[in-house]
Amino acid sequence: MQRAVDEIWARIKWIEKRDEEERKRLIPVIPKDSSFKNRYLRGLLMGGWGYSEHYVDSAIKQAYSILKSWRRSYLKGERRREKPAVKKKFVRIKETLYIFKDWRIKVSIKLYKEYLRLRP
């Protein structure tokens, strides 16, 4: 996920804008076009990836969420112009990656090969 944040951060465009008191202010514009997201970023992160592809999609979505939150705080003056860092390891699992059946949860790790089975 940090790699996704790094790649998106490197492509942020900073637009100069003046506020009411005629002070210069830099406004970040996060790239959202699908050719960047789906082709470049996904392709870059998929290189050498041995697990289910959905995890890469989830990481991209989460990286955009982190940067969107940072941008809101930055525009309010609560954050500096520093790249946000992913501090904790976590994963969000799409509904397509897990099955709840017979009071057991089965999570796909590697497509059709490896699963994690949990009992509540």
N, CA, C and O of each residue as an XYZ file, in Angstrom:
480
protein
N       0.823     -1.182      0.000
C       0.000      0.000      0.000
C       0.876      1.257      0.000
O       0.550      2.246     -0.656
N       1.992      1.211      0.743
C       2.876      2.376      0.760
C       3.439      2.650     -0.626
O       3.615      3.806     -1.010
N       3.718      1.603     -1.368
C       4.229      1.796     -2.731
C       3.187      2.491     -3.601
O       3.529      3.338     -4.425
N       1.923      2.137     -3.421
C       0.844      2.799     -4.164
C       0.762      4.271     -3.774
O       0.609      5.134     -4.638
N       0.864      4.564     -2.478
C       0.858      5.956     -2.009
C       2.036      6.712     -2.624
O       1.878      7.844     -3.080
N       3.214      6.087     -2.636
C       4.408      6.726     -3.200
C       4.221      7.063     -4.681
O       4.561      8.162     -5.119
N       3.683      6.120     -5.443
C       3.487      6.337     -6.883
C       2.459      7.432     -7.163
O       2.652      8.258     -8.055
N       1.376      7.434     -6.406
C       0.350      8.468     -6.590
C       0.920      9.823     -6.183
O       0.708     10.819     -6.874
N       1.637      9.864     -5.070
C       2.227     11.109     -4.567
C       3.182     11.714     -5.604
O       3.209     12.930     -5.797
N       3.948     10.870     -6.255
C       4.907     11.354     -7.257
C       4.209     12.014     -8.446
O       4.830     12.795     -9.168
N       2.942     11.714     -8.657
C       2.219     12.265     -9.803
C       1.185     13.325     -9.426
O       0.379     13.732    -10.262
N       1.208     13.768     -8.175
C       0.316     14.860     -7.773
C       0.792     16.136     -8.444
O       1.986     16.433     -8.468
N      -0.159     16.887     -8.991
C       0.150     18.188     -9.584
C      -0.208     19.255     -8.555
O      -1.264     19.195     -7.925
N       0.680     20.229     -8.394
C       0.463     21.311     -7.434
C       0.111     22.572     -8.196
O       0.914     23.085     -8.976
N      -1.095     23.068     -7.966
C      -1.582     24.259     -8.666
C      -1.507     25.446     -7.706
O      -1.940     25.369     -6.556
N      -0.946     26.540     -8.211
C      -0.834     27.747     -7.392
C      -2.145     28.527     -7.457
O      -2.693     28.771     -8.532
N      -2.626     28.907     -6.286
C      -3.886     29.637     -6.202
C      -3.734     30.720     -5.145
O      -3.001     30.549     -4.170
N      -4.434     31.845     -5.344
C      -4.390     32.931     -4.356
C      -5.688     32.933     -3.562
O      -6.775     32.752     -4.112
N      -5.548     33.142     -2.250
C      -6.751     33.186     -1.412
C      -7.267     34.623     -1.288
O      -6.828     35.505     -2.025
N      -8.200     34.860     -0.355
C      -8.831     36.173     -0.201
C      -7.832     37.273      0.163
O      -7.991     38.418     -0.259
N      -6.820     36.936      0.932
C      -5.818     37.934      1.339
C      -4.654     38.004      0.354
O      -3.598     38.547      0.677
N      -4.843     37.460     -0.839
C      -3.837     37.475     -1.908
C      -2.553     36.739     -1.533
O      -1.473     37.095     -2.003
N      -2.670     35.709     -0.686
C      -1.519     34.869     -0.378
C      -1.492     33.706     -1.359
O      -2.532     33.174     -1.747
N      -0.277     33.320     -1.753
C      -0.129     32.165     -2.636
C      -0.366     30.899     -1.834
O       0.037     30.781     -0.676
N      -1.029     29.963     -2.482
C      -1.288     28.683     -1.841
C      -1.198     27.588     -2.901
O      -1.698     27.754     -4.014
N      -0.564     26.478     -2.557
C      -0.457     25.359     -3.487
C      -1.570     24.361     -3.189
O      -1.734     23.910     -2.055
N      -2.327     24.028     -4.222
C      -3.442     23.093     -4.116
C      -3.041     21.786     -4.800
O      -2.681     21.796     -5.977
N      -3.099     20.653     -4.077
C      -2.741     19.373     -4.698
C      -3.896     18.802     -5.523
O      -5.049     18.822     -5.092
N      -3.571     18.296     -6.708
C      -4.552     17.636     -7.566
C      -4.091     16.188     -7.724
O      -3.067     15.908     -8.346
N      -4.868     15.283     -7.147
C      -4.524     13.859     -7.152
C      -4.953     13.244     -8.482
O      -6.100     13.431     -8.890
N      -4.064     12.510     -9.178
C      -4.436     11.910    -10.472
C      -5.497     10.822    -10.289
O      -5.321      9.888     -9.506
N      -6.594     10.963    -11.024
C      -7.691     10.006    -10.870
C      -8.061      9.306    -12.176
O      -8.971      8.477    -12.194
N      -7.375      9.625    -13.254
C      -7.755      9.040    -14.540
C      -7.541      7.533    -14.532
O      -6.591      7.032    -13.930
N      -8.419      6.830    -15.195
C      -8.408      5.369    -15.163
C      -7.173      4.778    -15.842
O      -6.738      3.687    -15.474
N      -6.602      5.476    -16.824
C      -5.403      4.931    -17.470
C      -4.245      4.872    -16.471
O      -3.446      3.936    -16.506
N      -4.150      5.853    -15.591
C      -3.102      5.823    -14.560
C      -3.408      4.756    -13.529
O      -2.555      3.932    -13.200
N      -4.650      4.777    -13.012
C      -5.048      3.844    -11.947
C      -5.013      2.399    -12.409
O      -4.340      1.559    -11.812
N      -5.739      2.123    -13.472
C      -5.952      0.737    -13.895
C      -4.819      0.151    -14.713
O      -4.537     -1.044    -14.622
N      -4.179      0.967    -15.498
C      -3.131      0.414    -16.357
C      -1.760      0.531    -15.698
O      -1.091     -0.468    -15.435
N      -1.363      1.760    -15.441
C      -0.008      1.970    -14.934
C       0.168      1.458    -13.507
O       1.002      0.586    -13.259
N      -0.611      1.994    -12.570
C      -0.433      1.682    -11.159
C      -0.699      0.205    -10.864
O       0.082     -0.447    -10.170
N      -1.791     -0.308    -11.388
C      -2.123     -1.717    -11.156
C      -1.065     -2.623    -11.783
O      -0.641     -3.603    -11.171
N      -0.642     -2.295    -12.998
C       0.396     -3.078    -13.671
C       1.709     -3.064    -12.907
O       2.385     -4.087    -12.803
N       2.068     -1.905    -12.374
C       3.298     -1.772    -11.605
C       3.250     -2.612    -10.336
O       4.210     -3.310    -10.011
N       2.140     -2.545     -9.626
C       2.012     -3.289     -8.370
C       1.831     -4.788     -8.590
O       2.163     -5.583     -7.710
N       1.313     -5.185     -9.746
C       1.098     -6.603    -10.034
C       2.397     -7.320    -10.395
O       2.454     -8.549    -10.342
N       3.425     -6.586    -10.755
C       4.702     -7.196    -11.126
C       5.279     -8.014     -9.978
O       5.616     -7.455     -8.934
N       5.397     -9.309    -10.150
C       5.946    -10.186     -9.125
C       4.981    -10.508     -7.992
O       5.386    -11.051     -6.965
N       3.725    -10.179     -8.172
C       2.708    -10.424     -7.141
C       2.197    -11.845     -7.286
O       1.721    -12.218     -8.359
N       2.284    -12.646     -6.236
C       1.885    -14.046     -6.318
C       0.548    -14.361     -5.668
O       0.124    -15.516     -5.638
N      -0.109    -13.345     -5.151
C      -1.366    -13.567     -4.437
C      -2.560    -13.136     -5.290
O      -2.391    -12.701     -6.429
N      -3.754    -13.257     -4.739
C      -4.962    -12.852     -5.472
C      -4.868    -11.391     -5.889
O      -4.440    -10.538     -5.112
N      -5.267    -11.116     -7.109
C      -5.168     -9.761     -7.666
C      -6.046     -8.758     -6.932
O      -5.777     -7.558     -6.969
N      -7.080     -9.231     -6.274
C      -7.986     -8.337     -5.568
C      -7.270     -7.554     -4.466
O      -7.679     -6.444     -4.127
N      -6.211     -8.124     -3.915
C      -5.488     -7.431     -2.858
C      -4.799     -6.183     -3.392
O      -4.705     -5.183     -2.680
N      -4.318     -6.221     -4.624
C      -3.710     -5.042     -5.245
C      -4.777     -3.974     -5.452
O      -4.540     -2.798     -5.177
N      -5.951     -4.377     -5.935
C      -7.043     -3.421     -6.131
C      -7.434     -2.768     -4.811
O      -7.700     -1.567     -4.758
N      -7.466     -3.558     -3.756
C      -7.800     -3.049     -2.432
C      -6.737     -2.065     -1.941
O      -7.073     -1.038     -1.352
N      -5.479     -2.367     -2.176
C      -4.384     -1.486     -1.758
C      -4.458     -0.150     -2.494
O      -4.228      0.900     -1.894
N      -4.777     -0.181     -3.788
C      -4.910      1.055     -4.568
C      -6.060      1.891     -4.031
O      -5.929      3.101     -3.848
N      -7.172      1.247     -3.784
C      -8.339      1.958     -3.259
C      -8.024      2.583     -1.903
O      -8.398      3.728     -1.648
N      -7.350      1.853     -1.047
C      -7.001      2.353      0.276
C      -5.979      3.483      0.182
O      -6.055      4.443      0.949
N      -5.024      3.387     -0.745
C      -4.030      4.447     -0.931
C      -4.710      5.743     -1.365
O      -4.356      6.820     -0.885
N      -5.678      5.644     -2.264
C      -6.426      6.836     -2.677
C      -7.212      7.410     -1.507
O      -7.324      8.630     -1.381
N      -7.748      6.570     -0.665
C      -8.486      7.021      0.510
C      -7.567      7.774      1.468
O      -7.952      8.811      2.008
N      -6.364      7.265      1.681
C      -5.390      7.919      2.552
C      -5.025      9.292      2.001
O      -4.981     10.272      2.746
N      -4.764      9.365      0.695
C      -4.374     10.642      0.088
C      -5.531     11.636      0.043
O      -5.316     12.840      0.182
N      -6.740     11.149     -0.147
C      -7.909     12.028     -0.136
C      -8.098     12.641      1.254
O      -8.395     13.829      1.383
N      -7.924     11.823      2.282
C      -8.023     12.299      3.664
C      -6.915     13.308      3.962
O      -7.159     14.340      4.587
N      -5.691     13.003      3.508
C      -4.575     13.933      3.693
C      -4.871     15.262      3.008
O      -4.625     16.323      3.582
N      -5.402     15.215      1.774
C      -5.692     16.438      1.008
C      -6.699     17.319      1.741
O      -6.523     18.535      1.826
N      -7.759     16.696      2.271
C      -8.764     17.465      3.029
C      -8.129     18.187      4.208
O      -8.374     19.372      4.432
N      -7.312     17.459      4.957
C      -6.639     18.040      6.122
C      -5.649     19.126      5.703
O      -5.528     20.150      6.374
N      -4.946     18.904      4.600
C      -3.974     19.872      4.094
C      -4.670     21.172      3.705
O      -4.180     22.254      4.028
N      -5.797     21.082      3.021
C      -6.520     22.283      2.600
C      -7.094     23.055      3.790
O      -7.280     24.270      3.710
N      -7.372     22.363      4.876
C      -7.845     23.028      6.092
C      -6.697     23.639      6.893
O      -6.926     24.391      7.841
N      -5.459     23.313      6.509
C      -4.296     23.821      7.217
C      -3.870     22.940      8.381
O      -3.051     23.354      9.202
N      -4.411     21.737      8.462
C      -4.101     20.833      9.564
C      -2.906     19.926      9.281
O      -2.363     19.315     10.201
N      -2.496     19.834      8.024
C      -1.374     18.971      7.640
C      -0.387     19.771      6.805
O      -0.735     20.789      6.205
N       0.849     19.291      6.778
C       1.892     19.915      5.963
C       1.969     19.234      4.604
O       1.274     18.258      4.325
N       2.828     19.780      3.787
C       3.038     19.217      2.448
C       4.044     18.067      2.519
O       5.101     18.102      1.889
N       3.690     17.056      3.299
C       4.525     15.872      3.455
C       3.716     14.643      3.079
O       2.524     14.537      3.370
N       4.395     13.730      2.428
C       3.731     12.500      1.987
C       3.267     11.692      3.198
O       4.040     11.465      4.129
N       1.993     11.256      3.184
C       1.523     10.415      4.287
C       2.181      9.038      4.249
O       2.545      8.538      3.184
N       2.327      8.441      5.420
C       2.957      7.123      5.524
C       1.954      6.129      6.096
O       1.167      6.457      6.984
N       1.999      4.917      5.573
C       1.174      3.836      6.102
C       1.905      3.317      7.333
O       3.028      2.821      7.238
N       1.256      3.435      8.492
C       1.930      3.104      9.744
C       1.680      1.683     10.218
O       2.541      1.078     10.857
N       0.519      1.155      9.913
C       0.184     -0.193     10.371
C      -0.112     -1.087      9.183
O      -0.662     -0.643      8.175
N       0.253     -2.333      9.310
C      -0.073     -3.295      8.263
C      -1.498     -3.785      8.472
O      -1.870     -4.186      9.575
N      -2.282     -3.752      7.422
C      -3.641     -4.259      7.484
C      -4.100     -4.591      6.071
O      -3.475     -4.192      5.089
N      -5.176     -5.309      5.990
C      -5.722     -5.650      4.680
C      -7.242     -5.551      4.754
O      -7.855     -5.931      5.752
N      -7.820     -5.050      3.712
C      -9.273     -5.043      3.587
C      -9.615     -6.119      2.569
O      -9.051     -6.167      1.476
N     -10.533     -6.964      2.945
C     -10.855     -8.098      2.090
C     -12.174     -7.844      1.382
O     -13.200     -7.600      2.016
N     -12.132     -7.906      0.057
C     -13.351     -7.748     -0.739
C     -14.266     -8.937     -0.524
O     -13.825    -10.021     -0.144
N     -15.531     -8.718     -0.768
C     -16.502     -9.805     -0.602
C     -16.220    -10.979     -1.531
O     -16.608    -12.109     -1.238
N     -15.560    -10.723     -2.629
C     -15.258    -11.800     -3.571
C     -14.122    -12.702     -3.090
O     -13.877    -13.753     -3.682
N     -13.428    -12.304     -2.025
C     -12.282    -13.074     -1.543
C     -12.586    -13.945     -0.338
O     -11.724    -14.705      0.104
N     -13.779    -13.851      0.196
C     -14.078    -14.722      1.326
C     -15.457    -15.351      1.185
O     -16.333    -14.843      0.486
N     -15.614    -16.478      1.877
C     -16.888    -17.211      1.864
C     -17.214    -17.546      3.318
O     -16.357    -18.020      4.063
N     -18.447    -17.297      3.706
C     -18.929    -17.687      5.032
C     -19.939    -18.803      4.827
O     -21.021    -18.584      4.282
N     -19.576    -20.004      5.268
C     -20.427    -21.165      5.054
C     -20.249    -22.119      6.233
O     -19.129    -22.362      6.683
N     -21.343    -22.646      6.718
C     -21.330    -23.586      7.842
C     -20.570    -23.019      9.051
O     -19.820    -23.739      9.710
N     -20.763    -21.761      9.329
C     -20.135    -21.069     10.456
C     -18.610    -21.065     10.376
O     -17.927    -21.040     11.400
N     -18.094    -21.089      9.176
C     -16.651    -20.988      8.950
C     -16.391    -19.933      7.894
O     -17.203    -19.718      6.994
N     -15.263    -19.288      8.015
C     -14.866    -18.266      7.043
C     -13.654    -18.788      6.287
O     -12.676    -19.228      6.891
N     -13.726    -18.734      4.961
C     -12.622    -19.169      4.109
C     -12.172    -17.951      3.295
O     -12.947    -17.390      2.521
N     -10.915    -17.553      3.480
C     -10.362    -16.378      2.803
C      -9.348    -16.843      1.761
O      -8.449    -17.626      2.070
N      -9.492    -16.363      0.534
C      -8.573    -16.717     -0.548
C      -7.267    -15.945     -0.395
O      -7.271    -14.720     -0.276
N      -6.158    -16.666     -0.400
C      -4.838    -16.047     -0.352
C      -4.230    -16.039     -1.753
O      -3.859    -14.989     -2.278
N      -4.137    -17.228     -2.348
C      -3.707    -17.385     -3.733
C      -4.863    -18.033     -4.472
O      -5.406    -19.045     -4.030
N      -5.227    -17.456     -5.580
C      -6.402    -17.875     -6.326
C      -6.397    -19.370     -6.634
O      -5.488    -19.874     -7.294
N      -7.407    -20.064     -6.158
C      -7.625    -21.502     -6.362
C      -6.523    -22.391     -5.779
O      -6.508    -23.592     -6.051
N      -5.608    -21.840     -4.992
C      -4.501    -22.645     -4.480
C      -4.403    -22.620     -2.959
O      -4.257    -23.667     -2.330
N      -4.483    -21.449     -2.373
C      -4.231    -21.320     -0.949
C      -5.365    -20.549     -0.276
O      -5.812    -19.517     -0.777
N      -5.820    -21.058      0.857
C      -6.917    -20.430      1.596
C      -6.569    -20.368      3.074
O      -5.768    -21.156      3.576
N      -7.182    -19.426      3.751
C      -7.088    -19.328      5.189
C      -8.464    -19.661      5.733
O      -9.446    -19.016      5.364
N      -8.555    -20.660      6.606
C      -9.841    -21.067      7.149
C      -9.929    -20.633      8.609
O      -9.030    -20.908      9.404
N     -11.021    -19.952      8.954
C     -11.225    -19.438     10.306
C     -12.546    -19.957     10.869
O     -13.533    -20.113     10.150
N     -12.535    -20.215     12.154
C     -13.778    -20.569     12.846
C     -14.077    -19.465     13.841
O     -13.202    -19.076     14.616
N     -15.305    -18.953     13.832
C     -15.645    -17.874     14.781
C     -15.716    -18.357     16.217
O     -15.990    -17.568     17.121
